[in-house]
């Protein structure tokens, strides 16, 4: 309910005057929300409808049934107002509290508790299982500042394969001291173990779950990344007229198909092994010459020739199909980057994007 109410409230602060060549109309809150829901359509609007209460559904439905024709210009002006509002006031805020409230409105309490436990910290039924799910670099960076005996206790309680990874990262002399402490370790008294566990929970695990307000421009960049190229260009052009600074920030944060042309040699090879050949051919069919040449240059002569033949064999293709293929490759790149298998950069390699 909260998410749906935010949509209506964000668009209800003031009436919006939208115009076409033949008319000027003032849309009020429910009408503006109705236009947004119409623009989202069945596929993307369904999750939002599902979060609305009966009164919200009724108000927006009534407005939708009476709204009449909405021209592209009117829709552009409405989206610009919405984007500008979010960018300037931060009308949408994601944090632990808002997430838990939203989940509580649609899920049973026990399911909410389970999900929030995983969000707040690494998964696990107890502290030691949770530590076993903390990335080894993060855990080692924390433990290297602790007493060797404390580290020995911690590593003796987590999974052996994870302890091995952490030990291999610790400074060699310090790690050897920890190994010796573990070899001489006797049964750890319960009160000492409880104290170590409490310290870890307060000083380490709580820091892992610290969240910050998400930048609204990052949110809008993700939304714009989901547009097809025609819609993206339309909204960016309209937003540039209304709020050039926000438009520039969104463009900087967006990761586009053209940015794949900035991958390093190792990353592009990983990408080529991870993408289906028919999808690659379709995506490159709508790419600019620079990106095409980049992919061809990172393939063997024979593979490049075969890919060019496949692209020729496709003949005329729908722009929508090209957009879907390119979007799929972008998502693949982000997944590979999240797993640390490739590095994706923008702005001629100056800024690394972390997903």
Helices and strands as residue ranges (DSSP letters): H 2-10, E 16-19, E 24-27, H 29-51, H 54-66, H 72-89, H 96-104, H 109-120, H 127-132, H 136-143, H 148-157, H 160-169, H 172-184, H 190-199, I 200-205, H 206-208, H 216-225, H 229-242, H 244-253, G 257-262, H 265-274, H 277-285, H 289-297, H 301-314, H 319-338, E 345-346, E 351-352
